[in-house]
Amino acid sequence: MEEDINKAVEVLKSGGTIIYPSDTIWGIGCDASNFKATQKIHEIKNRRSNLSFIVLLETEKKIPNYVSKVPDILWDLLDSIDFPTTVIYPKAKNLAKNVIASDGSIAIRIIKSGFCHELIKAFGKPIVSSSANFSGEPSPLMFKDISKDLLEMVDYVTITGRNLLKETKPSTIIRLKSNGEFEVIRD
């Protein structure tokens, strides 16, 4: 796993794209602060460029680096959640412009353990997480579900996790409103 992480980090640092197992489904990702790299993902997926991305962090302690204001209630919410949850925050900062939504918000998910956690930790920056599929196609729950054409379009495909047979689902998505309230977008 360590060699796989080192190779993926090398690709991320050079502005490349990777396919990797997240804590939910297989994802396509890059350095979330690199505009050109995130643009490559839009192009590879044939995705509209006005759509934002989810970014992944390995610890909630880094959220204030990428969000202008984090209400105190959020920390209690994050502590109480034991399943993959993406939170949409208003007023994103320090990320590529094409990662942030047109309203200035950013979707962030904390990866608490496993390969993806170690990958982000080794990289030291947030990575983009978009399902490893072409726009409009079903999200790949397992490695075998990823299009061979898509696999050939990225700079690196991790080896770790390819043989896992565990089916998962995309994360729950919650929107944090500016008044501190929450709204469930996807359950």
N, C-alpha and C positions, 0 to 999 in steps of 0.2 A: 504494500500500500504506500509506503514512504516514497519509493521510486516513482510511482504513478502520480503522487501529489507533487513531487519535485518537477516532473515533466509538465504537468498542467500549469503550475505556477510560472514556469519558464515561458510558456505560451501566453499566459495572461499578461505577464510583464512586457512582452514584446508586442502587445496589442492584438493578439490572436483570439480566436474563438474556440471553445471547447464544448463537448457534450459530456455530461457527468450525471451521476445519480444524486438527486437532492434528497431531502428528508421525506419527500412525497413522491413525485414522478421524476422521470428522466428529464433533464433540462439542457438547454443550450445557453451558454453564458460567456461573459467577458468581463473585463475591468469596467465597473459601473461609473468610473470617473473619466473614461476615455471615449470621447465623442465618436472618433472614427471606428473604434471597435464596436460600439453599440450600433452604429450605422450599418456595419457589416451584418449584424444579426437581423436587422430589419430587411436587408437585401436577401440574405439566405432564406429567411422564412417567407419572403414575399409578403411582408407585413406592412400595413399602412404606417408611414413614418410619424403620424400624429398620435399613435398609441404609445402609452408609457410602459415601463417594465416594472417587475418586482425586483427588488435587490435583496440580497442575503447578507446577513452579518452573523458572526459567531458569538457575539455577546451583546446584551442589551445596553451595556455600558457605553457602546459606541454610537447609540442612536443620536445623542445630542451633537455628534459631529456632522450629522446629515439632516437634522431637523432643527428649525429655528427655536421652537418652543415645545417642550414636552410637559404636559400637565402631570402633576403628582399622582393622580388616580391611575395613570398608565402603568406605573410600576407595580401596583397591586394587581391590575389586570394581567400583566405578563407573568407574575408569580403564580397566579391561579390557573393558568392555562397549561394543560398537559398534552395537547395535540397541536400539530402544525397549524399556526395561525399567522396570517399576514395582516398587518395593520397599515391602513392608509393614513398618513400624517399630512397636515397642511404645512406649507412653507418649507419645502426641501431646500437644501444647500449642499455645496461641495460635491455635486454629482454632475455627470454629463447632462447638458441641456436636453438631449433627446431621450433621457431616461425619465425625466420629470414630466408629469402630466401637465396639460395646458393650463390647469388651474393652480399650478405650483405645488401640487401634492406629490408625495412619493409613497409607494407601497414597500414596506420592509418586513421581512420575516427573519426571526432569530433561529438559527440552526443550533440545537443544543448538544448534539453528539453525532458520532459516526464520521464517515468519510468526508462528507460535505463540510462538516464543522472543522475538521482538520485541514481541509483544503483552504477554506477562507482564513483560518488562523495563520497558516503558512504564507498566504498571499499578503495578508495584512490590510487589505482593503475590501470594500463590498464588491460582490460580483452580481452580474445580471442573472436573473432566473426567468427563463421563458420556456414553455414546454418544447421539447425536442421534436417538433413537427412543423410542417408547412402550414401557413395560415389556413384555417378552415377545416383542417383534418383533425381526427381525434388525438387527444393527448396520449403519449406512450406511457403506459403503466409499467411496462417491463422493457428491457433492452431490445428484445426480439421484435417489439412493436415499432421501432424506429425505422424510418425509410432509409434504405441503402443509399439513395441519392443524397439525402440530408447528411448522412455519415461522411460522405465523400467531400462535402462542401466546407467542413470545419477544419481547423488546424490540428486539433487533437481530440481523440475520443478516449476517455479513461477506460482502463481495464477493470478496475474495481467495480464490483456490483453487477457485472454482466450476467452472472449465473443465478442471481437471486430470483426466486419464483414468487416472492411475496407481492401480491397486488396491493396497490395503495390508491389513494385518491388525492386530487389537488387540495391545497390548504383551504381552511375557512378564511374568509376575508372580512375584516371589520374596518369600518371607516371611523376615524377619530374626528369629531366635529370640533370647530374652533371654540365652542362653549364647554368642551370637556366631555360631552356625551358621546355615546358610541352607537353605530348602526351596523347591523350584520348585512353584508352585501352578498356573500356566498357561504352557505352552511355545509 
